[in-house]
Amino acid sequence: MTGVVGVSLERHKVDGRVYQRYIACWQDPEQAPRRRRFLVEHYGKERALDLAIRARKAGVAHSLAYLRARQRDEAARRLQEAAPTPRQV
């Protein structure tokens, strides 16, 4: 448990040796799962956790920015296609 939503510590075994890695998870704009992994053996425990937290924040921010831009484009398109508002008499 890391105490951070979307970031977890995973242990995995390769050829009998146990490795640890922090995994950052989020969804991309098309709702597909995205994931970045940071090995504790490579970065150290604190740095790997920090990198995972930063990767998740960046991934979520990118997805939200993309979705907002799509919503703005859709709203602009609807305004152009809409009938003109009636005049007040």
GUDRENLO-549069 format. One record per residue (C-alpha): residue in three letters; x, y, z; residue number from 1. Coordinates in steps of 0.2 Angstrom, whole numbers, always signed. Each point is the difference from the previous one (the first is absolute). Layout:
BEGIN
<"ALA",<X,Y,Z>,NUM>
...
! end
This chain:
BEGIN
<"MET",<+0,+0,+0>,1>
<"THR",<+7,+17,-5>,2>
<"GLY",<-14,+11,+6>,3>
<"VAL",<-1,+8,-17>,4>
<"VAL",<-15,-4,-12>,5>
<"GLY",<+6,-9,-16>,6>
<"VAL",<+17,-4,+7>,7>
<"SER",<+5,-17,+7>,8>
<"LEU",<+15,-10,+5>,9>
<"GLU",<+1,-17,-9>,10>
<"ARG",<+12,-14,+3>,11>
<"HIS",<+4,-11,-15>,12>
<"LYS",<+12,-15,-3>,13>
<"VAL",<+11,-3,-15>,14>
<"ASP",<+12,-15,+0>,15>
<"GLY",<-2,-3,+18>,16>
<"ARG",<+5,+18,+5>,17>
<"VAL",<-13,+12,+8>,18>
<"TYR",<-2,+18,-6>,19>
<"GLN",<-10,+14,+6>,20>
<"ARG",<-8,+14,-11>,21>
<"TYR",<-12,+14,+3>,22>
<"ILE",<-14,+0,-13>,23>
<"ALA",<-9,+16,-5>,24>
<"CYS",<-17,-3,-8>,25>
<"TRP",<-13,+11,-9>,26>
<"GLN",<-12,+0,-15>,27>
<"ASP",<+4,+8,-16>,28>
<"PRO",<-13,+11,-9>,29>
<"GLU",<-7,-15,-9>,30>
<"GLN",<-2,-9,+17>,31>
<"ALA",<+14,-12,-3>,32>
<"PRO",<+11,-4,+15>,33>
<"ARG",<+17,+8,+0>,34>
<"ARG",<+14,-5,+12>,35>
<"ARG",<+18,+5,+4>,36>
<"ARG",<+12,-11,+10>,37>
<"PHE",<+15,+6,+10>,38>
<"LEU",<+12,-13,+7>,39>
<"VAL",<+5,+2,+18>,40>
<"GLU",<+17,-8,-3>,41>
<"HIS",<+3,+13,-14>,42>
<"TYR",<-6,+16,+8>,43>
<"GLY",<-1,-4,+19>,44>
<"LYS",<-16,-1,+9>,45>
<"GLU",<-3,+18,+3>,46>
<"ARG",<+5,+6,-17>,47>
<"ALA",<-11,-14,-9>,48>
<"LEU",<-15,+5,+11>,49>
<"ASP",<+2,+18,-5>,50>
<"LEU",<+2,-4,-18>,51>
<"ALA",<-15,-11,+0>,52>
<"ILE",<-11,+14,+9>,53>
<"ARG",<+7,+13,-13>,54>
<"ALA",<-4,-12,-15>,55>
<"ARG",<-18,-2,+6>,56>
<"LYS",<-3,+18,+3>,57>
<"ALA",<+7,+4,-17>,58>
<"GLY",<-10,-14,-9>,59>
<"VAL",<-17,+5,+9>,60>
<"ALA",<+4,+19,-4>,61>
<"HIS",<+3,-5,-19>,62>
<"SER",<-16,-10,-1>,63>
<"LEU",<-11,+14,+8>,64>
<"ALA",<+8,+13,-11>,65>
<"TYR",<-4,-10,-15>,66>
<"LEU",<-18,-3,+5>,67>
<"ARG",<-3,+18,+4>,68>
<"ALA",<+7,+5,-17>,69>
<"ARG",<-12,-13,-8>,70>
<"GLN",<-15,+7,+10>,71>
<"ARG",<+5,+18,-5>,72>
<"ASP",<+1,-5,-19>,73>
<"GLU",<-17,-9,+1>,74>
<"ALA",<-8,+15,+9>,75>
<"ALA",<+7,+12,-13>,76>
<"ARG",<-7,-11,-14>,77>
<"ARG",<-17,-1,+8>,78>
<"LEU",<-1,+19,+1>,79>
<"GLN",<+4,+2,-18>,80>
<"GLU",<-13,-13,-5>,81>
<"ALA",<-13,+7,+11>,82>
<"ALA",<-15,+10,-6>,83>
<"PRO",<+2,+19,+4>,84>
<"THR",<-8,+5,+16>,85>
<"PRO",<-17,+9,-3>,86>
<"ARG",<+0,+19,+1>,87>
<"GLN",<-9,+9,+14>,88>
<"VAL",<-15,+11,-5>,89>
! end
